Amino acid sequence: MDHDEQLLLGSSFGAAAAAYAEHRPDYAYAAVRWALEGAPGPRVLDLGAGTGKLTGVLVASGADVIAVEPDPGMLAELRRALPDLRALRGGAEAIPLPDASVDAVLAGNAMHWFDMAVAGPEIARVLASGGVLAGLWNVIDDRVEWAAGLERVGGSAAIGPRDTLGNWRTATADTYLPKSGAARFGAPEQAEFPHGQRRTADSLVATLATRAGMLVMPERERQDTLDRIRAFLADAPETADGEFTLPMLTGVLRARRL
């Protein structure tokens, strides 16, 4: 992905902030606990916090949370959902916090949008010694047959790299954290944790419509893709009627500040 495409995709969510807040899943609590394991204190920065999907889990876990999000539409949804939270406008490349002010930096489905050559040193700056940096991704469990079929029908715009169990490790290993500088962070670790989201066919289509690749797609192509997904869900016995659970895992990539 070139720089211009990266910027286009990464800036696409604001126009769909309300739909993102309504339809995107939260994160597995066990994954968040593992991500924070060994952090030297309770101060956590949710970086690229979006509408607060990870933020809410962090708050519920008892962390002392600050959220930073660059998009004003996404930030407005976050503040609406969590009005008592300290939520600041800013990005990973210029974090509006003092040096060594947090014990952990977490990013939910966001680290792939960061310019880690710049963001890595900046994250290291705000982290206390021994602090934790972790990226979390919700991925579809493509070991489940109908979920793998959904991946095939939806294509890379609806279900792209990092979005399935079969892909996320390859797409993240040695890709993000090493760019943050070997002198600043130790070797990255990876783990997955069971997760799921209750959906209907209509609400799953609405969820997939909030993916960046779908948001920037020409309208006719977008509608054709969503129609294929609807037809697939209507034909699959697991998803044809009523509610079902979308099988997912939360994958975590974690490293420690040296």
MARRO-833401 format. One record per residue (C-alpha): x, y, z. Coordinates in steps of 0.2 Angstrom, whole numbers, plus 5000, padded with zeros to 4 digits. Layout:
REM residues N
XYZ...
This chain:
REM residues 258
500050005000500750174995500750325006499350414997498250254998498650235016498050415020496450395010496050235019496550295036495550455035493950365028493150325045492550495050491150505038490450345045490850375063489050345069488950175060490650125066490150165084488550065082489149915073491049885076491449755090492349785106493849675111494049515121494349565140495649425141496649495127496649665136497249585152498649505143499149665133499249755150500149605159501749675168501349855165502149955179500550055183498750085179498950235167498450175149498450275133497150215120498050285104496950305089495450265100494150295086492450285094493050205110492750015106494449975116494250125127492650055135493449885139494949975147493850085158492849925163494449835167494949975180496350055170496650245172496350285153496750435142496150425124496950505109496050515092496450615076494750615068493550745075491950635070492650485078493250585093491450655095490650485096491950435109491550585120489750545118489950365123491150405137490850585143491850575159493450515150494950625146494950615127496150725117496350755098498050705092498950565083500250435085501550535077501250685089500550625105499850775116500550705132502150735143503650615143503450455153501650495157500850325154501250145159500450065143499950115126498650015117497950035099496449945094496349905075497350065073499250025073499249985054498850165051500250235061501950295053502950185065504550265060503950425068502650355080503850225088504950355096503450465100502650315109504250275118504350455124502650445133502950275140503750245157505250135158504649955157502950005150501949905137501549945119500149835112499149825096497549735096496549675081494849585080495049455067493749335060494049155064494249075047494348905054492448905055491848855037490548985035491649125041492949075028491649075015491249255020493049305017493049235000491349314995491749485003493549504996494949605002493949765004492749695016493949565024495749615021497449585028497449555047495549525047495649335048496549215060497549145045498249315040498449425055500049345062500949355045500249535042500849595059502449495064504049595060502949735052502449865065503449855082505149825074504949995065504750075082506650045085507549895092508450005105506750065112505749905113506049725117505549575105503749575101502549435107500949375099499349295106497549265102496049265113494249195109492949325105491349345096489949475091488149435090487449495073486049465061486349465043485849645041486949705055488449605049488249685032488249855041489749805051490749755035490149915027491250015040492849935034494050065026494149975009492249975008492150165013493250214999492550104986491450174971489650164976489050044963490549924967490149944985488349894983488749744972489949684986488749705000487349624989488549474987488849465005486949475009486549334997487949225005487249255022485449215016486049055009487148995024486148895037487148975051486649145046485049145037483849175051483949275067485449315077487049215076488849245083490149305071491649195077493149305080494749315090495649465097497449455091498749555102500549605097501449665112503149735116503949815132504849985133506649955137
